[in-house]
Amino acid sequence: MFEADEQEAQMSARIRVDRRIGWGIRVLVAVSAPVLLFAAPAAAETTMGHVAMKQSNPQVGCAYEVNSGDLYRLSAGDLTGDSYAASGLAVTFFDNGATIGTGQVSDSPTGGPAKVSWTPKTAGQHLLTATVETGVGPIPLESLTVQVRAATSTGSFGCAPSIFG
């Protein structure tokens, strides 16, 4: 009789442990499911590239080329960031949130970045951003922060291109 009671007690203890494990698994699934659901699109999301400028040390009142740099696609299965044909895609550029303009990726066989002309109106720090218009909506490019210096007293002569690029 004692053996039966002992076996029943062991069985009861196992059932309690099994139930705790079962509840633990349920809680883990309940907590991870939303995380996986919201994280999955981010893993499949495309990273296109970055905002770029050829010139450094920009000055108020001078015109500069801002471009989309090399556009590429980086997906969960493609960790190389290979370039791909993005011909004709529209890229809209912004200076501290204000629209600078929209350019298109070159249709040439070798491709080429979208370009716009930007003339800063104020000295100080500027955040240049851009979005690529795709069939799934706008995708942001990595931003570029530049420090714009005040205009010089030499007028447009101060805007001569630098030999250092």
CNS distance restraints for C-alpha pairs under 8 A (distance, minus, plus):
assign (resid   1 and name CA) (resid   5 and name CA) 6.34 0.50 0.50
assign (resid   2 and name CA) (resid   6 and name CA) 6.00 0.50 0.50
assign (resid   3 and name CA) (resid   7 and name CA) 5.98 0.50 0.50
assign (resid   4 and name CA) (resid   8 and name CA) 5.98 0.50 0.50
assign (resid   5 and name CA) (resid   9 and name CA) 6.08 0.50 0.50
assign (resid   6 and name CA) (resid  10 and name CA) 6.18 0.50 0.50
assign (resid   7 and name CA) (resid  11 and name CA) 6.03 0.50 0.50
assign (resid   8 and name CA) (resid  12 and name CA) 6.03 0.50 0.50
assign (resid   9 and name CA) (resid  13 and name CA) 6.15 0.50 0.50
assign (resid  10 and name CA) (resid  14 and name CA) 6.18 0.50 0.50
assign (resid  11 and name CA) (resid  15 and name CA) 6.17 0.50 0.50
assign (resid  12 and name CA) (resid  16 and name CA) 6.26 0.50 0.50
assign (resid  13 and name CA) (resid  17 and name CA) 6.24 0.50 0.50
assign (resid  14 and name CA) (resid  18 and name CA) 5.95 0.50 0.50
assign (resid  15 and name CA) (resid  19 and name CA) 6.00 0.50 0.50
assign (resid  16 and name CA) (resid  20 and name CA) 6.18 0.50 0.50
assign (resid  17 and name CA) (resid  21 and name CA) 6.14 0.50 0.50
assign (resid  18 and name CA) (resid  22 and name CA) 5.96 0.50 0.50
assign (resid  19 and name CA) (resid  23 and name CA) 6.07 0.50 0.50
assign (resid  20 and name CA) (resid  24 and name CA) 6.01 0.50 0.50
assign (resid  21 and name CA) (resid  25 and name CA) 6.12 0.50 0.50
assign (resid  22 and name CA) (resid  26 and name CA) 6.22 0.50 0.50
assign (resid  23 and name CA) (resid  27 and name CA) 6.09 0.50 0.50
assign (resid  24 and name CA) (resid  28 and name CA) 6.09 0.50 0.50
assign (resid  25 and name CA) (resid  29 and name CA) 6.11 0.50 0.50
assign (resid  26 and name CA) (resid  30 and name CA) 6.01 0.50 0.50
assign (resid  27 and name CA) (resid  31 and name CA) 6.04 0.50 0.50
assign (resid  28 and name CA) (resid  32 and name CA) 5.94 0.50 0.50
assign (resid  29 and name CA) (resid  33 and name CA) 5.70 0.50 0.50
assign (resid  30 and name CA) (resid  34 and name CA) 7.40 0.50 0.50
assign (resid  31 and name CA) (resid  35 and name CA) 7.11 0.50 0.50
assign (resid  32 and name CA) (resid  36 and name CA) 6.02 0.50 0.50
assign (resid  33 and name CA) (resid  37 and name CA) 6.04 0.50 0.50
assign (resid  34 and name CA) (resid  38 and name CA) 6.09 0.50 0.50
assign (resid  35 and name CA) (resid  39 and name CA) 5.82 0.50 0.50
assign (resid  36 and name CA) (resid  40 and name CA) 5.69 0.50 0.50
assign (resid  37 and name CA) (resid  41 and name CA) 7.48 0.50 0.50
assign (resid  38 and name CA) (resid  42 and name CA) 7.35 0.50 0.50
assign (resid  39 and name CA) (resid  43 and name CA) 6.45 0.50 0.50
assign (resid  40 and name CA) (resid  44 and name CA) 6.52 0.50 0.50
assign (resid  41 and name CA) (resid  45 and name CA) 5.91 0.50 0.50
assign (resid  43 and name CA) (resid  75 and name CA) 7.01 0.50 0.50
assign (resid  43 and name CA) (resid  76 and name CA) 5.95 0.50 0.50
assign (resid  44 and name CA) (resid  75 and name CA) 5.69 0.50 0.50
assign (resid  44 and name CA) (resid  76 and name CA) 5.99 0.50 0.50
assign (resid  45 and name CA) (resid  75 and name CA) 6.71 0.50 0.50
assign (resid  46 and name CA) (resid  73 and name CA) 5.73 0.50 0.50
assign (resid  46 and name CA) (resid  74 and name CA) 5.71 0.50 0.50
assign (resid  46 and name CA) (resid  75 and name CA) 5.97 0.50 0.50
assign (resid  46 and name CA) (resid 139 and name CA) 7.59 0.50 0.50
assign (resid  47 and name CA) (resid  72 and name CA) 7.09 0.50 0.50
assign (resid  47 and name CA) (resid  73 and name CA) 5.68 0.50 0.50
assign (resid  47 and name CA) (resid  74 and name CA) 5.55 0.50 0.50
assign (resid  47 and name CA) (resid  75 and name CA) 7.67 0.50 0.50
assign (resid  47 and name CA) (resid 139 and name CA) 7.60 0.50 0.50
assign (resid  47 and name CA) (resid 140 and name CA) 7.89 0.50 0.50
assign (resid  47 and name CA) (resid 141 and name CA) 7.23 0.50 0.50
assign (resid  48 and name CA) (resid  71 and name CA) 5.14 0.50 0.50
assign (resid  48 and name CA) (resid  72 and name CA) 4.91 0.50 0.50
assign (resid  48 and name CA) (resid  73 and name CA) 5.40 0.50 0.50
assign (resid  48 and name CA) (resid  74 and name CA) 7.33 0.50 0.50
assign (resid  48 and name CA) (resid 132 and name CA) 7.80 0.50 0.50
assign (resid  48 and name CA) (resid 139 and name CA) 7.38 0.50 0.50
assign (resid  48 and name CA) (resid 140 and name CA) 7.57 0.50 0.50
assign (resid  48 and name CA) (resid 141 and name CA) 6.01 0.50 0.50
assign (resid  49 and name CA) (resid  68 and name CA) 7.12 0.50 0.50
assign (resid  49 and name CA) (resid  69 and name CA) 6.72 0.50 0.50
assign (resid  49 and name CA) (resid  70 and name CA) 6.26 0.50 0.50
assign (resid  49 and name CA) (resid  71 and name CA) 4.88 0.50 0.50
assign (resid  49 and name CA) (resid  72 and name CA) 5.92 0.50 0.50
assign (resid  49 and name CA) (resid  73 and name CA) 7.95 0.50 0.50
assign (resid  49 and name CA) (resid 141 and name CA) 5.33 0.50 0.50
assign (resid  49 and name CA) (resid 142 and name CA) 6.23 0.50 0.50
assign (resid  50 and name CA) (resid  68 and name CA) 5.97 0.50 0.50
assign (resid  50 and name CA) (resid  69 and name CA) 5.96 0.50 0.50
assign (resid  50 and name CA) (resid  70 and name CA) 7.57 0.50 0.50
assign (resid  50 and name CA) (resid  71 and name CA) 7.59 0.50 0.50
assign (resid  50 and name CA) (resid 141 and name CA) 4.73 0.50 0.50
assign (resid  50 and name CA) (resid 142 and name CA) 4.26 0.50 0.50
assign (resid  50 and name CA) (resid 143 and name CA) 6.19 0.50 0.50
assign (resid  50 and name CA) (resid 144 and name CA) 7.57 0.50 0.50
assign (resid  51 and name CA) (resid  66 and name CA) 7.11 0.50 0.50
assign (resid  51 and name CA) (resid  67 and name CA) 5.93 0.50 0.50
assign (resid  51 and name CA) (resid  68 and name CA) 4.91 0.50 0.50
assign (resid  51 and name CA) (resid  69 and name CA) 6.09 0.50 0.50
assign (resid  51 and name CA) (resid 128 and name CA) 7.00 0.50 0.50
assign (resid  51 and name CA) (resid 129 and name CA) 6.40 0.50 0.50
assign (resid  51 and name CA) (resid 130 and name CA) 6.60 0.50 0.50
assign (resid  51 and name CA) (resid 141 and name CA) 6.34 0.50 0.50
assign (resid  51 and name CA) (resid 142 and name CA) 6.12 0.50 0.50
assign (resid  51 and name CA) (resid 143 and name CA) 5.58 0.50 0.50
assign (resid  51 and name CA) (resid 144 and name CA) 5.73 0.50 0.50
assign (resid  52 and name CA) (resid  66 and name CA) 5.86 0.50 0.50
assign (resid  52 and name CA) (resid  67 and name CA) 5.26 0.50 0.50
assign (resid  52 and name CA) (resid  68 and name CA) 6.04 0.50 0.50
assign (resid  52 and name CA) (resid  69 and name CA) 5.52 0.50 0.50
assign (resid  52 and name CA) (resid 144 and name CA) 6.81 0.50 0.50
assign (resid  53 and name CA) (resid  64 and name CA) 7.57 0.50 0.50
assign (resid  53 and name CA) (resid  65 and name CA) 6.13 0.50 0.50
assign (resid  53 and name CA) (resid  66 and name CA) 4.88 0.50 0.50
assign (resid  53 and name CA) (resid  67 and name CA) 6.26 0.50 0.50
assign (resid  54 and name CA) (resid  65 and name CA) 6.95 0.50 0.50
assign (resid  54 and name CA) (resid  66 and name CA) 7.57 0.50 0.50
assign (resid  54 and name CA) (resid 165 and name CA) 5.94 0.50 0.50
assign (resid  55 and name CA) (resid  64 and name CA) 7.11 0.50 0.50
assign (resid  55 and name CA) (resid  65 and name CA) 7.85 0.50 0.50
assign (resid  55 and name CA) (resid 161 and name CA) 7.79 0.50 0.50
assign (resid  55 and name CA) (resid 162 and name CA) 7.33 0.50 0.50
assign (resid  55 and name CA) (resid 165 and name CA) 4.98 0.50 0.50
assign (resid  56 and name CA) (resid 165 and name CA) 6.84 0.50 0.50
assign (resid  57 and name CA) (resid 146 and name CA) 7.68 0.50 0.50
assign (resid  57 and name CA) (resid 147 and name CA) 6.77 0.50 0.50
assign (resid  57 and name CA) (resid 148 and name CA) 6.45 0.50 0.50
assign (resid  57 and name CA) (resid 149 and name CA) 7.04 0.50 0.50
assign (resid  58 and name CA) (resid  62 and name CA) 7.38 0.50 0.50
assign (resid  58 and name CA) (resid  64 and name CA) 7.59 0.50 0.50
assign (resid  58 and name CA) (resid 120 and name CA) 7.96 0.50 0.50
assign (resid  58 and name CA) (resid 146 and name CA) 7.76 0.50 0.50
assign (resid  58 and name CA) (resid 147 and name CA) 7.11 0.50 0.50
assign (resid  58 and name CA) (resid 148 and name CA) 5.01 0.50 0.50
assign (resid  58 and name CA) (resid 149 and name CA) 6.28 0.50 0.50
assign (resid  59 and name CA) (resid 120 and name CA) 7.07 0.50 0.50
assign (resid  59 and name CA) (resid 123 and name CA) 7.32 0.50 0.50
assign (resid  59 and name CA) (resid 148 and name CA) 5.21 0.50 0.50
assign (resid  59 and name CA) (resid 149 and name CA) 4.69 0.50 0.50
assign (resid  59 and name CA) (resid 150 and name CA) 5.81 0.50 0.50
assign (resid  59 and name CA) (resid 151 and name CA) 5.79 0.50 0.50
assign (resid  59 and name CA) (resid 159 and name CA) 7.36 0.50 0.50
assign (resid  60 and name CA) (resid 119 and name CA) 6.98 0.50 0.50
assign (resid  60 and name CA) (resid 120 and name CA) 5.06 0.50 0.50
assign (resid  60 and name CA) (resid 121 and name CA) 5.37 0.50 0.50
assign (resid  60 and name CA) (resid 122 and name CA) 5.84 0.50 0.50
assign (resid  60 and name CA) (resid 123 and name CA) 6.02 0.50 0.50
assign (resid  60 and name CA) (resid 148 and name CA) 6.47 0.50 0.50
assign (resid  60 and name CA) (resid 149 and name CA) 6.26 0.50 0.50
assign (resid  60 and name CA) (resid 150 and name CA) 5.41 0.50 0.50
assign (resid  60 and name CA) (resid 151 and name CA) 4.90 0.50 0.50
assign (resid  61 and name CA) (resid 119 and name CA) 5.70 0.50 0.50
assign (resid  61 and name CA) (resid 120 and name CA) 5.92 0.50 0.50
assign (resid  61 and name CA) (resid 121 and name CA) 5.98 0.50 0.50
assign (resid  61 and name CA) (resid 151 and name CA) 6.51 0.50 0.50
assign (resid  61 and name CA) (resid 156 and name CA) 7.87 0.50 0.50
assign (resid  61 and name CA) (resid 159 and name CA) 7.99 0.50 0.50
assign (resid  62 and name CA) (resid 119 and name CA) 5.41 0.50 0.50
assign (resid  62 and name CA) (resid 120 and name CA) 6.95 0.50 0.50
assign (resid  62 and name CA) (resid 156 and name CA) 7.24 0.50 0.50
assign (resid  62 and name CA) (resid 159 and name CA) 5.36 0.50 0.50
assign (resid  63 and name CA) (resid 117 and name CA) 6.20 0.50 0.50
assign (resid  63 and name CA) (resid 118 and name CA) 5.43 0.50 0.50
assign (resid  63 and name CA) (resid 119 and name CA) 4.40 0.50 0.50
assign (resid  63 and name CA) (resid 120 and name CA) 7.49 0.50 0.50
assign (resid  63 and name CA) (resid 159 and name CA) 7.77 0.50 0.50
assign (resid  64 and name CA) (resid 117 and name CA) 5.52 0.50 0.50
assign (resid  64 and name CA) (resid 118 and name CA) 5.13 0.50 0.50
assign (resid  64 and name CA) (resid 119 and name CA) 6.25 0.50 0.50
assign (resid  65 and name CA) (resid 115 and name CA) 6.52 0.50 0.50
assign (resid  65 and name CA) (resid 116 and name CA) 5.80 0.50 0.50
assign (resid  65 and name CA) (resid 117 and name CA) 4.75 0.50 0.50
assign (resid  65 and name CA) (resid 118 and name CA) 6.19 0.50 0.50
assign (resid  66 and name CA) (resid 115 and name CA) 5.77 0.50 0.50
assign (resid  66 and name CA) (resid 116 and name CA) 5.50 0.50 0.50
assign (resid  66 and name CA) (resid 117 and name CA) 6.19 0.50 0.50
assign (resid  66 and name CA) (resid 118 and name CA) 6.54 0.50 0.50
assign (resid  67 and name CA) (resid 113 and name CA) 5.96 0.50 0.50
assign (resid  67 and name CA) (resid 114 and name CA) 5.45 0.50 0.50
assign (resid  67 and name CA) (resid 115 and name CA) 4.33 0.50 0.50
assign (resid  67 and name CA) (resid 116 and name CA) 6.41 0.50 0.50
assign (resid  68 and name CA) (resid  91 and name CA) 7.33 0.50 0.50
assign (resid  68 and name CA) (resid 113 and name CA) 5.14 0.50 0.50
assign (resid  68 and name CA) (resid 114 and name CA) 5.34 0.50 0.50
assign (resid  68 and name CA) (resid 115 and name CA) 6.69 0.50 0.50
assign (resid  68 and name CA) (resid 130 and name CA) 7.63 0.50 0.50
assign (resid  68 and name CA) (resid 141 and name CA) 7.77 0.50 0.50
assign (resid  69 and name CA) (resid 113 and name CA) 5.40 0.50 0.50
assign (resid  69 and name CA) (resid 114 and name CA) 7.71 0.50 0.50
assign (resid  70 and name CA) (resid  83 and name CA) 7.25 0.50 0.50
assign (resid  70 and name CA) (resid 112 and name CA) 7.33 0.50 0.50
assign (resid  70 and name CA) (resid 113 and name CA) 6.13 0.50 0.50
assign (resid  71 and name CA) (resid  83 and name CA) 6.34 0.50 0.50
assign (resid  71 and name CA) (resid  84 and name CA) 7.35 0.50 0.50
assign (resid  71 and name CA) (resid  86 and name CA) 7.25 0.50 0.50
assign (resid  71 and name CA) (resid 113 and name CA) 7.25 0.50 0.50
assign (resid  72 and name CA) (resid  81 and name CA) 5.83 0.50 0.50
assign (resid  72 and name CA) (resid  82 and name CA) 5.84 0.50 0.50
assign (resid  72 and name CA) (resid  83 and name CA) 4.45 0.50 0.50
assign (resid  72 and name CA) (resid  84 and name CA) 5.87 0.50 0.50
assign (resid  73 and name CA) (resid  81 and name CA) 5.68 0.50 0.50
assign (resid  73 and name CA) (resid  82 and name CA) 6.47 0.50 0.50
assign (resid  73 and name CA) (resid  83 and name CA) 6.74 0.50 0.50
assign (resid  73 and name CA) (resid  84 and name CA) 7.03 0.50 0.50
assign (resid  74 and name CA) (resid  78 and name CA) 5.73 0.50 0.50
assign (resid  74 and name CA) (resid  79 and name CA) 6.14 0.50 0.50
assign (resid  74 and name CA) (resid  80 and name CA) 7.13 0.50 0.50
assign (resid  74 and name CA) (resid  81 and name CA) 4.87 0.50 0.50
assign (resid  74 and name CA) (resid  82 and name CA) 7.39 0.50 0.50
assign (resid  75 and name CA) (resid  79 and name CA) 6.73 0.50 0.50
assign (resid  78 and name CA) (resid  82 and name CA) 7.82 0.50 0.50
assign (resid  85 and name CA) (resid 111 and name CA) 7.01 0.50 0.50
assign (resid  86 and name CA) (resid 105 and name CA) 6.53 0.50 0.50
assign (resid  86 and name CA) (resid 111 and name CA) 7.59 0.50 0.50
assign (resid  87 and name CA) (resid 104 and name CA) 7.78 0.50 0.50
assign (resid  87 and name CA) (resid 105 and name CA) 5.24 0.50 0.50
assign (resid  87 and name CA) (resid 106 and name CA) 5.57 0.50 0.50
assign (resid  87 and name CA) (resid 107 and name CA) 4.79 0.50 0.50
assign (resid  87 and name CA) (resid 108 and name CA) 7.66 0.50 0.50
assign (resid  87 and name CA) (resid 111 and name CA) 6.51 0.50 0.50
assign (resid  88 and name CA) (resid 104 and name CA) 5.51 0.50 0.50
assign (resid  88 and name CA) (resid 105 and name CA) 5.05 0.50 0.50
assign (resid  88 and name CA) (resid 106 and name CA) 6.21 0.50 0.50
assign (resid  88 and name CA) (resid 107 and name CA) 5.89 0.50 0.50
assign (resid  89 and name CA) (resid 104 and name CA) 5.51 0.50 0.50
assign (resid  89 and name CA) (resid 105 and name CA) 5.40 0.50 0.50
assign (resid  89 and name CA) (resid 132 and name CA) 6.85 0.50 0.50
assign (resid  89 and name CA) (resid 133 and name CA) 6.36 0.50 0.50
assign (resid  89 and name CA) (resid 134 and name CA) 6.99 0.50 0.50
assign (resid  90 and name CA) (resid 102 and name CA) 6.56 0.50 0.50
assign (resid  90 and name CA) (resid 103 and name CA) 5.76 0.50 0.50
assign (resid  90 and name CA) (resid 104 and name CA) 4.47 0.50 0.50
assign (resid  90 and name CA) (resid 105 and name CA) 6.54 0.50 0.50
assign (resid  90 and name CA) (resid 114 and name CA) 7.38 0.50 0.50
assign (resid  90 and name CA) (resid 132 and name CA) 5.93 0.50 0.50
assign (resid  90 and name CA) (resid 133 and name CA) 5.45 0.50 0.50
assign (resid  90 and name CA) (resid 134 and name CA) 8.00 0.50 0.50
assign (resid  91 and name CA) (resid 102 and name CA) 5.48 0.50 0.50
assign (resid  91 and name CA) (resid 103 and name CA) 5.35 0.50 0.50
assign (resid  91 and name CA) (resid 104 and name CA) 5.94 0.50 0.50
assign (resid  91 and name CA) (resid 105 and name CA) 7.46 0.50 0.50
assign (resid  91 and name CA) (resid 114 and name CA) 6.28 0.50 0.50
assign (resid  91 and name CA) (resid 130 and name CA) 6.52 0.50 0.50
assign (resid  91 and name CA) (resid 131 and name CA) 5.58 0.50 0.50
assign (resid  91 and name CA) (resid 132 and name CA) 4.46 0.50 0.50
assign (resid  91 and name CA) (resid 133 and name CA) 6.17 0.50 0.50
assign (resid  92 and name CA) (resid  99 and name CA) 7.36 0.50 0.50
assign (resid  92 and name CA) (resid 100 and name CA) 7.57 0.50 0.50
assign (resid  92 and name CA) (resid 101 and name CA) 5.78 0.50 0.50
assign (resid  92 and name CA) (resid 102 and name CA) 4.18 0.50 0.50
assign (resid  92 and name CA) (resid 103 and name CA) 6.48 0.50 0.50
assign (resid  92 and name CA) (resid 130 and name CA) 5.37 0.50 0.50
assign (resid  92 and name CA) (resid 131 and name CA) 5.43 0.50 0.50
assign (resid  92 and name CA) (resid 132 and name CA) 6.63 0.50 0.50
assign (resid  92 and name CA) (resid 133 and name CA) 7.86 0.50 0.50
assign (resid  93 and name CA) (resid  99 and name CA) 6.02 0.50 0.50
assign (resid  93 and name CA) (resid 100 and name CA) 5.40 0.50 0.50
assign (resid  93 and name CA) (resid 101 and name CA) 5.59 0.50 0.50
assign (resid  93 and name CA) (resid 102 and name CA) 6.14 0.50 0.50
assign (resid  93 and name CA) (resid 116 and name CA) 7.62 0.50 0.50
assign (resid  93 and name CA) (resid 128 and name CA) 7.13 0.50 0.50
assign (resid  93 and name CA) (resid 129 and name CA) 5.77 0.50 0.50
assign (resid  93 and name CA) (resid 130 and name CA) 4.23 0.50 0.50
assign (resid  93 and name CA) (resid 131 and name CA) 6.75 0.50 0.50
assign (resid  94 and name CA) (resid  98 and name CA) 5.18 0.50 0.50
assign (resid  94 and name CA) (resid  99 and name CA) 4.38 0.50 0.50
assign (resid  94 and name CA) (resid 100 and name CA) 5.07 0.50 0.50
assign (resid  94 and name CA) (resid 101 and name CA) 7.32 0.50 0.50
assign (resid  94 and name CA) (resid 127 and name CA) 7.99 0.50 0.50
assign (resid  94 and name CA) (resid 128 and name CA) 5.61 0.50 0.50
assign (resid  94 and name CA) (resid 129 and name CA) 5.10 0.50 0.50
assign (resid  94 and name CA) (resid 130 and name CA) 5.88 0.50 0.50
assign (resid  95 and name CA) (resid  99 and name CA) 6.39 0.50 0.50
assign (resid  95 and name CA) (resid 100 and name CA) 6.28 0.50 0.50
assign (resid  95 and name CA) (resid 126 and name CA) 6.40 0.50 0.50
assign (resid  95 and name CA) (resid 127 and name CA) 5.80 0.50 0.50
assign (resid  95 and name CA) (resid 128 and name CA) 4.77 0.50 0.50
assign (resid  95 and name CA) (resid 129 and name CA) 6.61 0.50 0.50
assign (resid  96 and name CA) (resid 126 and name CA) 5.92 0.50 0.50
assign (resid  96 and name CA) (resid 127 and name CA) 5.02 0.50 0.50
assign (resid  96 and name CA) (resid 128 and name CA) 6.33 0.50 0.50
assign (resid  96 and name CA) (resid 129 and name CA) 7.69 0.50 0.50
assign (resid  97 and name CA) (resid 127 and name CA) 7.95 0.50 0.50
assign (resid  97 and name CA) (resid 129 and name CA) 7.64 0.50 0.50
assign (resid 100 and name CA) (resid 116 and name CA) 7.55 0.50 0.50
assign (resid 100 and name CA) (resid 117 and name CA) 7.84 0.50 0.50
assign (resid 100 and name CA) (resid 118 and name CA) 6.47 0.50 0.50
assign (resid 101 and name CA) (resid 116 and name CA) 6.22 0.50 0.50
assign (resid 101 and name CA) (resid 117 and name CA) 7.87 0.50 0.50
assign (resid 102 and name CA) (resid 115 and name CA) 7.78 0.50 0.50
assign (resid 102 and name CA) (resid 116 and name CA) 6.62 0.50 0.50
assign (resid 103 and name CA) (resid 114 and name CA) 4.87 0.50 0.50
assign (resid 103 and name CA) (resid 115 and name CA) 5.19 0.50 0.50
assign (resid 103 and name CA) (resid 116 and name CA) 5.80 0.50 0.50
assign (resid 104 and name CA) (resid 113 and name CA) 7.55 0.50 0.50
assign (resid 104 and name CA) (resid 114 and name CA) 4.61 0.50 0.50
assign (resid 104 and name CA) (resid 115 and name CA) 7.03 0.50 0.50
assign (resid 105 and name CA) (resid 111 and name CA) 7.05 0.50 0.50
assign (resid 105 and name CA) (resid 112 and name CA) 5.88 0.50 0.50
assign (resid 105 and name CA) (resid 113 and name CA) 5.07 0.50 0.50
assign (resid 105 and name CA) (resid 114 and name CA) 4.23 0.50 0.50
assign (resid 105 and name CA) (resid 115 and name CA) 7.77 0.50 0.50
assign (resid 106 and name CA) (resid 111 and name CA) 5.18 0.50 0.50
assign (resid 106 and name CA) (resid 112 and name CA) 4.85 0.50 0.50
assign (resid 106 and name CA) (resid 113 and name CA) 6.35 0.50 0.50
assign (resid 106 and name CA) (resid 114 and name CA) 6.61 0.50 0.50
assign (resid 107 and name CA) (resid 111 and name CA) 5.98 0.50 0.50
assign (resid 107 and name CA) (resid 112 and name CA) 7.71 0.50 0.50
assign (resid 108 and name CA) (resid 112 and name CA) 7.32 0.50 0.50
assign (resid 120 and name CA) (resid 148 and name CA) 7.36 0.50 0.50
assign (resid 122 and name CA) (resid 148 and name CA) 7.35 0.50 0.50
assign (resid 122 and name CA) (resid 150 and name CA) 7.33 0.50 0.50
assign (resid 123 and name CA) (resid 147 and name CA) 7.49 0.50 0.50
assign (resid 123 and name CA) (resid 148 and name CA) 4.87 0.50 0.50
assign (resid 123 and name CA) (resid 149 and name CA) 5.09 0.50 0.50
assign (resid 123 and name CA) (resid 150 and name CA) 5.02 0.50 0.50
assign (resid 123 and name CA) (resid 151 and name CA) 7.96 0.50 0.50
assign (resid 124 and name CA) (resid 147 and name CA) 5.42 0.50 0.50
assign (resid 124 and name CA) (resid 148 and name CA) 5.07 0.50 0.50
assign (resid 124 and name CA) (resid 149 and name CA) 6.45 0.50 0.50
assign (resid 124 and name CA) (resid 150 and name CA) 7.95 0.50 0.50
assign (resid 125 and name CA) (resid 145 and name CA) 6.90 0.50 0.50
assign (resid 125 and name CA) (resid 146 and name CA) 5.78 0.50 0.50
assign (resid 125 and name CA) (resid 147 and name CA) 4.48 0.50 0.50
assign (resid 125 and name CA) (resid 148 and name CA) 6.16 0.50 0.50
assign (resid 126 and name CA) (resid 145 and name CA) 5.71 0.50 0.50
assign (resid 126 and name CA) (resid 146 and name CA) 5.38 0.50 0.50
assign (resid 126 and name CA) (resid 147 and name CA) 6.26 0.50 0.50
assign (resid 126 and name CA) (resid 148 and name CA) 7.09 0.50 0.50
assign (resid 127 and name CA) (resid 143 and name CA) 6.81 0.50 0.50
assign (resid 127 and name CA) (resid 144 and name CA) 5.91 0.50 0.50
assign (resid 127 and name CA) (resid 145 and name CA) 4.56 0.50 0.50
assign (resid 127 and name CA) (resid 146 and name CA) 6.59 0.50 0.50
assign (resid 128 and name CA) (resid 143 and name CA) 5.67 0.50 0.50
assign (resid 128 and name CA) (resid 144 and name CA) 5.09 0.50 0.50
assign (resid 128 and name CA) (resid 145 and name CA) 6.06 0.50 0.50
assign (resid 128 and name CA) (resid 146 and name CA) 7.62 0.50 0.50
assign (resid 129 and name CA) (resid 140 and name CA) 7.57 0.50 0.50
assign (resid 129 and name CA) (resid 141 and name CA) 6.76 0.50 0.50
assign (resid 129 and name CA) (resid 142 and name CA) 7.01 0.50 0.50
assign (resid 129 and name CA) (resid 143 and name CA) 4.62 0.50 0.50
assign (resid 129 and name CA) (resid 144 and name CA) 6.54 0.50 0.50
assign (resid 130 and name CA) (resid 140 and name CA) 5.84 0.50 0.50
assign (resid 130 and name CA) (resid 141 and name CA) 5.51 0.50 0.50
assign (resid 130 and name CA) (resid 142 and name CA) 7.73 0.50 0.50
assign (resid 130 and name CA) (resid 143 and name CA) 7.11 0.50 0.50
assign (resid 131 and name CA) (resid 138 and name CA) 5.59 0.50 0.50
assign (resid 131 and name CA) (resid 139 and name CA) 5.21 0.50 0.50
assign (resid 131 and name CA) (resid 140 and name CA) 4.20 0.50 0.50
assign (resid 131 and name CA) (resid 141 and name CA) 5.76 0.50 0.50
assign (resid 132 and name CA) (resid 138 and name CA) 5.31 0.50 0.50
assign (resid 132 and name CA) (resid 139 and name CA) 5.14 0.50 0.50
assign (resid 132 and name CA) (resid 140 and name CA) 6.30 0.50 0.50
assign (resid 132 and name CA) (resid 141 and name CA) 7.24 0.50 0.50
assign (resid 133 and name CA) (resid 137 and name CA) 5.91 0.50 0.50
assign (resid 133 and name CA) (resid 138 and name CA) 4.49 0.50 0.50
assign (resid 133 and name CA) (resid 139 and name CA) 6.59 0.50 0.50
assign (resid 134 and name CA) (resid 138 and name CA) 5.85 0.50 0.50
assign (resid 134 and name CA) (resid 139 and name CA) 7.19 0.50 0.50
assign (resid 151 and name CA) (resid 155 and name CA) 7.43 0.50 0.50
assign (resid 151 and name CA) (resid 158 and name CA) 7.70 0.50 0.50
assign (resid 152 and name CA) (resid 158 and name CA) 6.12 0.50 0.50
assign (resid 153 and name CA) (resid 158 and name CA) 7.91 0.50 0.50
assign (resid 154 and name CA) (resid 158 and name CA) 5.60 0.50 0.50
assign (resid 155 and name CA) (resid 159 and name CA) 7.75 0.50 0.50
assign (resid 156 and name CA) (resid 160 and name CA) 7.54 0.50 0.50
assign (resid 161 and name CA) (resid 165 and name CA) 7.38 0.50 0.50
